[in-house]
């Protein structure tokens, strides 16, 4: 019984809604602007999502935080940005948002 409850708790954590801000392209007015914004957002995250593997540990080291926590966060961010970008890119004609943590790749620096 303990194993089943543990499995249910872990499974519920994966399917629980996570509060992240909406993607930047959702603020655009009109269908054409939203789809164009979603296409750009998806392309940026697909092509540059892997940069988080190096940028996040560098940011953690610059703040004096644990660099190994930055490595782990960089792996999570890099994978979520890349695959989230692929999803955004493939579904750009449909203006429905799949939220990417931290609004995806930030070219201006976080």
Secondary structure, 3 states (H helix, E strand, C coil): CHHHHHHHHHHHHHHCCCCCCCCHHHHCCCHHHHHHHHHHHHHHHHHHHHHHHHHHHHHHHHCCCCHHHHHHHHHHHHHHHHHHHHHHHHCCCCCCCCCCHHHCCCCCCC
